[in-house]
Amino acid sequence: MGAGAGHYIHAANFYTFFTKNKMKPKNKYPLYSFRSEGTPTSFAILDSKKFIVNNEEITKVKNYELPIDGYMITTCGEHEKSEPIRIGCKDRAYYFFDASYGRKKEGQFTHKEAIAVLRGNETVNKWLYDHMGSNVTKEDNGKYYLKRLGQWDKVSEETYFTKVETIHREHTLKNQKWHITFQSIYGESPYKIEGIVDANTGEILSVKAVE
């Protein structure tokens, strides 16, 4: 099992390494599981707990640093119901050994990748959630409603079930920075939010609601 160039941890000793370096979830579980394919992989899940292990140094990976290439171990806390049944995978985390960042060259981030980075931001994610799905639609005794500009408007069944693009996106590249806006007339104010992402590094520079 790799753990930095030229240094390896035997699989049988990984649990000791795991507990010694405080890699266990904060919550206590009767069981802990470790999963690995044993082959290098590329990883780019935004909303996740992810770390690079280099010798005994553990570094948290930020969303804009993805993708990560390396040997991956997934750790979980589990509740044991009754043998051989185990319940769930709680506090899932990903640890990478012999890892490298997939992005090295500047200017690689497209507007689609910048949008993906912003979706991993808590403020943007909440705004998107508040302006779609059950937060902007409801059915009551066979009557159908859409929430426009903070008010519930009665609509036809056809309109209700017609897939409407409730979120409008725009993107502009200025001075190597992506300006991404999300806008919707559905839901509650604010109806527009803007994020700025560095086109070279993928770092989120700012996120703000626009009144």
C-alpha positions in Angstrom: 0.0 0.0 0.0 1.6 3.3 -1.1 2.1 6.2 1.3 4.3 8.6 -0.5 7.1 8.0 -2.9 9.4 5.2 -1.7 7.5 4.5 1.5 4.8 1.8 1.9 2.4 0.7 4.7 1.6 -3.0 4.9 -2.1 -3.6 4.7 -2.1 -5.4 8.0 -0.7 -2.3 9.7 -3.1 0.2 8.1 -5.6 0.2 11.0 -2.8 1.2 13.4 -1.8 4.0 11.0 -5.4 5.0 10.7 -6.0 5.4 14.5 -2.6 6.8 15.3 -3.1 9.7 12.8 -6.6 10.4 14.0 -8.2 9.4 10.7 -11.1 7.8 12.5 -14.5 9.6 12.2 -15.3 11.9 15.1 -18.4 9.8 15.8 -17.7 6.4 17.4 -18.8 3.3 15.6 -18.6 -0.4 16.5 -17.1 -1.2 13.2 -14.8 0.5 10.7 -14.3 -0.6 7.1 -11.6 0.0 4.6 -12.0 -0.4 0.9 -9.5 -0.2 -1.9 -9.3 -1.5 -5.5 -5.5 -1.8 -5.2 -4.9 0.1 -8.5 -4.4 3.8 -9.2 -7.6 5.8 -9.8 -8.6 9.4 -10.7 -11.0 11.0 -8.3 -13.1 14.2 -8.7 -16.1 14.1 -6.3 -16.7 17.6 -5.0 -18.8 17.1 -1.9 -16.7 14.7 -0.1 -14.0 14.4 2.6 -10.8 13.7 0.8 -7.1 13.7 1.9 -3.6 13.0 0.6 -1.3 10.9 2.8 2.4 11.5 2.3 4.4 9.4 4.7 2.6 10.4 8.0 1.5 13.8 6.9 -2.2 14.1 6.0 -3.4 17.0 3.9 -7.0 17.9 3.2 -7.9 18.3 -0.5 -9.9 21.2 -1.6 -12.5 21.1 -4.4 -10.6 23.3 -6.7 -7.6 21.0 -6.5 -9.4 18.1 -8.1 -9.0 15.7 -9.8 -6.6 13.6 -7.7 -4.7 10.7 -9.1 -3.4 7.9 -6.9 -4.2 4.8 -4.8 -7.4 5.4 -2.9 -8.7 3.9 0.4 -12.3 4.6 1.4 -13.0 4.5 5.1 -16.4 4.2 6.8 -17.9 3.9 10.2 -20.6 1.1 10.3 -23.3 0.0 12.6 -23.6 -3.8 13.0 -27.2 -5.0 13.0 -26.7 -8.7 13.1 -24.1 -10.9 11.5 -23.5 -10.9 8.6 -25.6 -7.8 8.0 -23.9 -4.4 8.4 -25.7 -1.1 8.2 -24.5 1.8 6.1 -21.3 3.7 5.5 -21.2 6.7 7.8 -18.7 9.5 7.8 -17.2 8.3 4.5 -13.8 9.7 3.7 -11.2 9.1 0.9 -7.5 8.8 1.5 -5.0 8.9 -1.4 -1.5 7.5 -1.4 1.3 8.1 -4.0 -1.0 10.8 -5.1 -0.7 13.7 -7.5 -2.9 16.6 -8.5 -4.4 16.0 -11.9 -4.1 19.6 -12.9 -0.7 21.1 -13.5 -1.1 23.5 -16.5 -2.6 26.9 -16.2 -5.7 28.0 -18.1 -7.3 24.6 -18.1 -10.6 25.4 -16.4 -13.6 25.7 -18.7 -16.8 27.4 -17.7 -18.4 24.0 -17.2 -15.6 23.0 -14.8 -16.0 26.4 -13.0 -19.7 25.8 -12.6 -18.9 22.3 -11.1 -16.5 23.9 -8.6 -19.2 26.4 -7.6 -21.7 23.7 -7.1 -19.5 22.4 -4.3 -19.7 25.7 -2.5 -22.2 25.6 0.4 -23.7 29.0 -0.3 -24.3 28.2 -4.0 -25.5 24.8 -3.3 -28.1 26.1 -0.8 -29.3 28.8 -3.3 -29.8 26.2 -6.0 -31.7 23.9 -3.6 -34.0 26.8 -2.6 -34.9 27.6 -6.2 -35.8 24.2 -7.5 -37.9 21.1 -6.8 -40.4 21.1 -4.0 -39.3 24.5 -2.9 -40.9 26.0 -6.0 -43.7 23.6 -6.8 -46.6 22.1 -4.9 -49.9 20.2 -5.4 -52.9 20.7 -3.2 -56.2 18.8 -3.7 -55.6 18.4 -7.4 -54.5 22.0 -7.9 -51.0 22.9 -9.0 -48.8 25.8 -8.0 -45.5 27.4 -8.9 -43.7 29.8 -6.6 -42.8 32.9 -8.7 -41.1 35.8 -7.1 -42.1 34.6 -3.6 -45.8 34.1 -4.5 -47.6 30.8 -5.1 -49.3 31.1 -8.5 -51.9 28.6 -9.6 -51.0 26.9 -13.0 -52.4 24.3 -15.2 -51.6 20.7 -14.8 -49.8 20.8 -18.2 -47.6 23.7 -17.1 -46.9 22.0 -13.8 -45.7 18.8 -15.3 -43.9 20.4 -18.2 -40.2 20.5 -17.4 -39.3 24.1 -17.1 -35.7 25.4 -16.9 -36.0 27.2 -13.5 -32.3 28.1 -13.3 -30.7 30.3 -15.9 -26.9 30.4 -16.1 -24.6 32.9 -17.7 -20.8 32.9 -17.8 -18.2 35.5 -18.8 -14.4 35.2 -18.8 -12.7 38.4 -17.6 -9.0 38.8 -16.8 -8.6 35.0 -16.4 -11.6 34.9 -14.0 -14.9 33.1 -14.7 -17.9 35.2 -13.6 -20.7 32.7 -13.3 -24.3 33.8 -12.5 -27.3 31.7 -11.5 -30.7 33.4 -11.8 -34.3 32.3 -11.3 -37.7 33.9 -10.9 -38.8 30.9 -8.9 -38.6 30.6 -5.1 -37.7 33.4 -2.7 -35.3 36.3 -2.9 -32.4 36.6 -3.7 -33.2 35.6 -7.3 -29.6 35.9 -8.5 -26.2 34.7 -7.2 -22.8 35.2 -8.7 -19.5 33.3 -8.2 -16.1 34.2 -9.4 -13.6 31.4 -10.1 -9.9 31.7 -11.0 -9.6 30.2 -14.5 -6.0 29.1 -13.8 -6.4 27.4 -10.5 -10.1 26.7 -10.1 -10.1 28.6 -6.8 -13.4 30.3 -5.8 -12.6 34.0 -5.3 -16.0 35.2 -4.2 -19.7 34.2 -4.0 -22.4 36.8 -3.4 -26.1 37.2 -3.8 -27.2 40.0 -6.2 -30.4 41.8 -5.3 
